[in-house]
């Protein structure tokens, strides 16, 4: 990864700067912490339920809540103190939280340590995105974010596989001890990264007052619009995560062992389109790619609605519709995040945090709503995905149109 400007301070920040490939791999690892922290212990949930009883599913929702709210803290901290130090602090907190989970004896202890784990884990994705924006202009940042998402797509594929294999050698505790080891390795890797935000570009507002920047960002229609668009889409993603097991396994009688293969199709799809985005975004621009992604998401959401209400195409029809919906991630999220950060590059950390919090917060809301709407069919999933898919489409086209009008007025 090379900065766009030869005067970038990143090159001078470290005398023994790691290679571009090493920097890219480290940033991708930081962005993968959310999926790795949730996916690796999923195979152990039945064993954990046998030990802790009902309520162990709350380990997922408490993590998402902590992950969503924690981003709000790390964004201004990263803009005030630089990127590398807060990332290291987050990794240290994640290590402590993971060790606490491994040593937990009761469900309340486990839930508490999951929150600590989440507060540390969210520093990585927030500040990794900000570091990309520190180094690159908007379209190049969107390209690099696509590459990072392409690499981090391996995490949700490998996480359950590794977690399942660990159960052959021990209990669910091993999954959390492995997360301790992974975070320690990432800590050492981040130590070698250059600082991408020099002192003169930092926000020197006292930290206690710097959180007021969120009000400024929320008043910007570009940031708010991209945040809403991303929030709608992430609501659809978590609706898919929460609803697809029931739709595939219980409604269509898919073998539980085959579910993982169907689930992985969406990941492969978003990786494929992420690769396409990394190739096309510099030529077509991130705004156009975001609109293309929103069109795909909107069309796929309507197809999902049709298949769940009419059984059009049966199981293959639903699988294809959801595959297209999930694949849209590859050409959508990277571009809207880059667009939001481009509006306030001097506050990239806070902007990244706000957009991320809106995304994961909408996921918590969507999963709760899906449970409330459950009626024994896949229709609630189809209804929610169609609603948020159209919301994604409308919000994306509205914000890009408003942005073009503002630029034309200022020209």
C-alpha positions in Angstrom: 0.0 0.0 0.0 1.6 3.3 -1.1 0.4 6.7 -0.2 -0.9 8.9 -3.1 1.5 11.8 -2.2 5.3 11.5 -2.0 5.1 13.8 0.9 3.0 11.4 3.0 4.3 11.3 6.5 3.6 7.6 6.7 6.8 6.9 4.8 8.8 8.9 7.3 7.1 7.7 10.4 9.0 4.5 10.7 12.7 3.9 9.8 12.0 0.2 9.0 8.7 0.4 7.2 7.1 -3.0 6.5 6.2 -3.9 2.9 3.0 -2.8 1.3 1.7 -6.4 1.4 2.5 -6.6 5.1 0.6 -3.3 5.8 -2.4 -4.5 3.7 -2.5 -7.9 5.5 -2.3 -6.2 8.9 -5.1 -3.8 8.1 -7.3 -6.6 6.7 -6.7 -8.5 9.9 -7.8 -5.6 12.0 -11.0 -5.3 9.9 -11.7 -9.0 10.3 -12.0 -8.9 14.1 -15.8 -8.5 14.2 -16.5 -11.7 12.1 -13.7 -13.6 13.7 -14.9 -12.8 17.2 -18.4 -14.1 16.4 -17.8 -16.9 14.0 -15.0 -18.9 15.6 -17.1 -20.0 18.6 -20.4 -20.6 16.8 -19.8 -24.4 16.6 -19.4 -24.5 20.4 -22.7 -22.7 21.1 -24.6 -26.0 21.8 -21.9 -27.1 24.3 -22.0 -23.7 25.9 -25.8 -23.9 26.2 -25.4 -27.2 27.9 -23.0 -25.6 30.4 -24.7 -22.2 30.9 -28.3 -23.0 30.0 -30.7 -20.7 28.2 -29.5 -17.2 27.3 -26.1 -18.2 25.8 -27.3 -16.7 22.5 -27.0 -13.3 24.2 -23.2 -13.6 23.8 -23.9 -12.6 20.1 -26.2 -9.6 20.8 -24.1 -8.2 23.6 -21.0 -8.4 21.5 -22.8 -6.5 18.6 -24.1 -3.8 21.1 -20.6 -3.3 22.5 -19.1 -3.3 19.1 -21.5 -0.7 17.8 -21.2 1.7 20.8 -17.5 1.2 21.2 -16.8 2.6 17.8 -18.2 6.0 18.9 -15.4 6.1 21.5 -12.5 5.1 19.3 -13.2 7.5 16.4 -12.5 10.8 18.1 -9.7 9.2 20.1 -8.0 8.2 16.9 -8.4 11.7 15.4 -6.9 13.2 18.6 -4.1 10.8 19.5 -3.2 9.2 16.1 -4.1 5.8 14.8 -1.5 3.3 16.0 -1.6 3.9 19.7 -5.4 3.5 20.0 -5.3 0.4 17.9 -2.7 -1.1 20.2 -4.9 -0.2 23.2 -7.9 -1.8 21.6 -6.0 -5.0 20.9 -4.8 -5.1 24.5 -8.4 -4.7 25.7 -9.5 -7.4 23.3 -6.9 -9.7 24.7 -8.1 -9.1 28.3 -11.7 -9.6 27.2 -11.0 -12.8 25.4 -9.0 -14.2 28.4 -12.0 -13.2 30.6 -14.4 -15.1 28.4 -12.2 -18.2 28.5 -12.1 -18.1 32.3 -15.8 -17.3 32.8 -17.6 -19.6 35.2 -21.1 -18.1 34.9 -23.2 -16.6 32.0 -23.2 -13.1 33.5 -19.4 -13.2 33.6 -19.3 -14.4 30.0 -21.6 -11.7 28.8 -19.6 -9.0 30.7 -16.3 -10.1 29.2 -17.9 -10.3 25.7 -18.7 -6.6 26.1 -15.1 -5.9 27.1 -14.0 -8.0 24.1 -16.2 -6.0 21.8 -15.0 -2.6 23.0 -11.5 -3.6 22.2 -12.3 -5.4 18.9 -14.1 -2.4 17.3 -11.0 -0.2 17.5 -9.4 -2.2 14.7 -12.0 -1.8 11.9 -12.7 1.9 12.8 -9.1 3.0 12.7 -8.0 0.7 9.9 -10.5 2.4 7.6 -9.3 5.8 8.8 -5.7 4.8 8.1 -6.6 3.9 4.5 -8.2 7.4 4.1 -5.1 9.0 5.7 -3.0 7.4 2.9 -5.3 7.7 -0.1 -7.8 9.9 -1.9 -11.5 8.9 -2.2 -11.4 6.5 -5.2 -8.1 5.0 -4.2 -9.4 4.5 -0.7 -12.4 2.7 -2.0 -10.2 0.5 -4.0 -8.0 -0.3 -1.0 -11.0 -0.9 1.2 -12.3 -3.4 -1.4 -9.0 -5.2 -1.3 -9.1 -5.3 2.5 -12.7 -6.7 2.4 -11.6 -9.2 -0.1 -8.9 -10.5 2.2 -11.0 -10.3 5.4 -13.8 -12.3 3.6 -11.7 -15.4 4.5 -12.5 -14.9 8.2 -16.2 -15.9 8.2 -15.2 -18.9 6.1 -12.4 -20.2 8.3 -13.8 -19.1 11.7 -16.5 -21.8 12.0 -14.1 -24.4 10.5 -11.3 -23.6 13.0 -13.8 -23.5 15.9 -15.2 -26.9 14.9 -11.8 -28.4 14.8 -10.8 -27.0 18.2 -13.7 -28.9 19.7 -12.0 -32.1 18.7 -9.2 -31.2 21.1 -10.9 -29.6 24.0 -13.9 -27.4 25.1 -15.3 -24.1 24.0 -12.7 -22.3 26.0 -10.1 -23.1 23.3 -11.8 -20.7 20.9 -11.3 -17.8 23.2 -7.7 -18.7 24.0 -7.1 -18.8 20.3 -8.5 -15.3 20.0 -6.0 -14.2 22.8 -3.2 -15.6 20.7 -4.5 -14.0 17.5 -4.8 -10.6 19.1 -1.2 -10.9 20.6 0.1 -11.6 17.1 -1.8 -8.7 15.7 -0.4 -6.5 18.5 3.1 -7.3 17.3 2.2 -6.7 13.7 0.7 -3.3 14.5 3.8 -2.3 16.3 5.6 -2.4 13.0 3.0 -0.2 11.2 3.8 3.5 10.5 1.7 6.2 12.1 -0.5 7.5 9.3 -1.9 10.6 11.0 0.9 13.1 11.8 0.6 15.5 14.7 -0.1 18.6 12.6 -3.2 16.9 11.0 -4.7 15.7 14.3 -7.8 17.2 15.9 -6.4 19.2 18.8 -9.7 19.8 20.5 -9.7 18.5 24.1 -10.9 14.9 24.0 -13.8 15.6 26.4 -15.2 18.1 23.8 -14.1 16.2 20.7 -17.1 13.9 20.8 -19.2 16.9 19.8 -17.9 16.3 16.3 -20.6 13.7 15.9 -23.3 16.4 15.9 -21.3 18.2 13.1 -21.1 15.0 11.1 -24.8 14.2 11.5 -25.7 17.7 10.2 -23.8 16.9 7.0 -26.2 15.4 4.5 -23.4 13.4 2.8 -22.2 11.7 5.9 -25.8 11.1 7.2 -27.0 9.9 3.8 -24.1 7.4 3.4 -24.6 6.3 7.0 -28.3 5.7 6.5 -27.7 3.7 3.3 -25.1 1.5 5.0 -27.4 1.1 8.0 -30.2 -0.1 5.8 -28.0 -2.6 4.1 -26.4 -4.0 7.3 -29.9 -4.5 8.7 -30.5 -6.7 5.7 -27.3 -8.6 6.2 -28.1 -9.4 9.8 -31.7 -10.3 8.8 -30.1 -12.8 6.4 -27.7 -14.1 9.1 -30.6 -14.5 11.6 -33.2 -15.8 9.2 -31.4 -18.0 6.7 -30.8 -20.9 9.2 -34.5 -21.2 9.8 -35.4 -20.8 6.1 -32.9 -23.3 4.8 -32.8 -25.9 7.6 -36.4 -25.9 9.0 -38.5 -24.6 6.2 -36.7 -26.2 3.2 -35.3 -29.2 5.2 -31.7 -28.6 4.2 -29.2 -30.7 6.2 -27.6 -28.7 8.9 -24.2 -29.7 7.6 -25.0 -28.3 4.1 -26.2 -25.0 5.5 -22.6 -23.8 5.9 -22.0 -24.4 2.2 -25.1 -22.3 1.3 -24.0 -19.6 3.7 -20.5 -19.5 2.2 -22.0 -18.8 -1.3 -22.8 -15.2 -0.2 -19.3 -14.7 1.1 -17.8 -15.9 -2.1 -20.1 -13.6 -4.0 -19.1 -10.5 -2.1 -15.4 -11.5 -2.5 -15.9 -11.8 -6.2 -17.6 -8.4 -6.6 -15.1 -6.9 -4.2 -12.3 -8.0 -6.5 -14.3 -6.5 -9.4 -14.7 -3.2 -7.5 -11.0 -3.0 -6.8 -10.4 -3.2 -10.6 -13.1 -0.9 -11.7 -13.4 1.9 -9.1 -10.4 3.9 -10.3 -11.9 4.0 -13.8 -15.6 4.4 -13.0 -15.4 6.3 -9.6 -16.7 5.2 -6.2 -20.0 7.1 -6.5 -21.0 5.2 -9.7 -19.9 1.9 -8.1 -22.0 2.7 -5.0 -25.0 3.3 -7.2 -24.4 0.0 -9.1 -24.2 -1.8 -5.8 -27.4 -0.2 -4.5 -29.2 -1.2 -7.7 -28.1 -4.8 -7.3 -29.1 -4.8 -3.6 -32.5 -3.3 -4.4 -33.3 -5.8 -7.2 -32.1 -8.8 -5.1 -34.2 -7.7 -2.2 -37.3 -7.6 -4.3 -36.4 -11.1 -5.7 -36.1 -12.3 -2.1 -39.5 -10.9 -1.3 -41.0 -12.7 -4.3 -39.5 -16.1 -3.6 -40.5 -16.0 0.1 -44.1 -15.1 -0.7 -44.7 -17.1 -3.9 -42.1 -19.9 -3.5 -41.0 -18.9 -7.0 -38.0 -21.2 -7.8 -38.3 -23.0 -4.5 -35.1 -23.4 -2.5 -32.8 -22.6 -5.5 -34.7 -19.4 -6.2 -34.2 -18.2 -2.6 -30.6 -19.2 -2.6 -29.9 -17.2 -5.8 -31.8 -14.1 -4.5 -29.9 -14.1 -1.2 -26.6 -14.8 -3.0 -27.1 -11.6 -5.1 -28.2 -9.6 -2.1 -25.1 -10.6 -0.1 -22.8 -10.2 -3.1 -23.8 -6.5 -3.4 -21.6 -5.9 -0.3 -18.5 -6.2 -2.5 -19.3 -3.1 -4.5 -21.3 -1.1 -2.0 -19.9 -0.8 1.5 -16.3 0.1 0.6 -17.6 2.9 -1.7 -20.1 4.5 0.7 -17.5 4.4 3.6 -15.0 6.1 1.3 -17.6 8.6 0.3 -18.5 9.5 3.9 -14.8 9.8 5.0 -14.1 12.0 1.9 -16.6 14.6 3.2 -14.5 15.1 6.3 -11.0 13.7 5.7 -9.6 15.6 8.7 -12.1 13.6 10.9 -11.8 10.3 9.2 -11.7 8.4 12.5 -14.9 9.9 13.8 -16.6 9.5 10.4 -15.6 5.9 10.1 -16.8 5.3 13.7 -20.2 6.9 13.1 -20.9 5.0 9.9 -19.8 1.8 11.5 -21.9 2.3 14.6 -25.0 3.0 12.4 -24.3 -0.2 10.5 -23.9 -2.5 13.5 -26.6 -0.7 15.5 -29.1 -1.4 12.7 -28.0 -5.0 12.7 -29.0 -5.3 16.4 -32.4 -3.7 15.7 -33.0 -5.9 12.6 -32.4 -9.2 14.4 -34.7 -8.2 17.3 -37.4 -7.2 14.8 -37.0 -10.5 12.9 -37.6 -12.4 16.0 -40.7 -10.4 16.8 -42.1 -11.0 13.3 -41.4 -14.7 13.2 -44.5 -16.7 11.9 -43.1 -20.0 10.9 -42.3 -19.1 7.3 -39.4 -17.2 5.6 -41.8 -14.3 4.8 -40.7 -12.1 7.7 -37.1 -12.4 6.4 -38.2 -11.6 2.9 -40.3 -8.6 4.1 -37.5 -7.1 6.1 -34.8 -7.6 3.4 -37.1 -6.0 0.8 -37.8 -3.1 3.0 -34.2 -2.3 3.9 -33.0 -3.2 0.4 -35.3 -0.5 -1.1 -34.2 1.8 1.7 -30.6 1.2 0.7 -31.4 2.0 -2.9 -33.3 5.2 -2.2 -30.8 6.6 0.4 -27.8 5.9 -1.9 -29.4 7.7 -4.9 -30.6 10.5 -2.8 -27.3 11.3 -1.2 -25.3 11.0 -4.5 -27.8 13.3 -6.3 -27.6 15.8 -3.4 -23.8 15.7 -3.5 -23.8 16.3 -7.3 -26.1 19.3 -6.9 -24.0 20.8 -4.1 -20.8 20.4 -6.2 -22.5 22.0 -9.2 -23.6 24.9 -7.1 -20.1 25.4 -5.7 -18.4 25.1 -9.2 
